[in-house]
Amino acid sequence: MGFHNLPNFETSGTVHLVKNNQFGFSNDPCQVCPTTYPSEIAKSIDAPIFHVNGHNAKAVKFLCQIVADWRVPEERCSSGYCWSLLPLA
């Protein structure tokens, strides 16, 4: 995300997907990440952040479609965030 405003550098918009398993119960959350969500860094470039339950495939697909429709015309960055209480196999 730090490269988004560099001269002569272009990504034509980027989608960042963050999957948080919330599985590290042996650590206090403030020891693992200094912010509420790992996706908070996207706020530094004014990218929108969408949150969705990672176990709801329809919700994830819907989120991806919204992000793709939003990003493509303007070549903008965005960030998606999924959470899950169970590890995915």
N, C-alpha and C positions, 0 to 999 in steps of 0.2 A: 504494500500500500504506500510505502514511502516514495515510490518512483512515479506516482501518478501525475506530478506536475513538473517533471524534469524536461528541460528543453530537448527536442529531437528524440524523445522517447514516447512511444504511443502504444497502448494496448487495445485501443478501440473499445474500451469499457471492460470491466472485469467483474466477475461474480465470485465472491468468496463464500464458501459453505463451511460452517463450523459445526462439528458434531461433538456434543458434550455428553458423555455417558453418565456423568454424576456418579461414578463408581468408586472414587477414591475416598471411601468413608474413614480411612485411617488418618487422613489429614484434615485439619481445619480449613474451610474454604478460603479464608483470608491468607493462608500460607501458600496456597496453590496459585491463586490469581488475585491480583490487587484490585480488580473491579468485580462488579456483580456478575457480569457475563464475559466470557473470553472475546466476544465480538465487539466489546466497547471501543476497541482501537479504531473501528470503522468510523466512529464519530469524529475522529481527527481530520477526516477528509470529507465530512458531511455526507457520507454514504448512508442510505437508509438501512435499517437493520430489521429484519423480519424474524419472528420467533414461531416455531412450529414443533409439534410433537413428532419426533423421529420415528415412532412406531405407527404412525397414521400415514400409510402410503399415499392415500388420496390427498391428504393435507400437504405432504411434501411435494407431490406432483403439482398441485395447485399453486403452491409457493414458487416452484421453479418456473411455471408458466408466467406468473405475474412478474417475476424478476426478469425473465427473458424478454417479455413484451415491453417492460419499462426501460431496460438497458439498451436494446438494439437501436431504436431510432436516434438516440442522443449519444450513444457510445459512452455511457456513464458507468461508474462503479456502484456495486451494491453488495450487501452482505446478508447471507441467510444463516440462521442459527437453529439447530435442531437439538432437542434434549431427549434423554431416554434414561429411565431408571434401571433398565436391564441391558447387559451387553448384547450386541448383535452377533449371531453365529456366522 
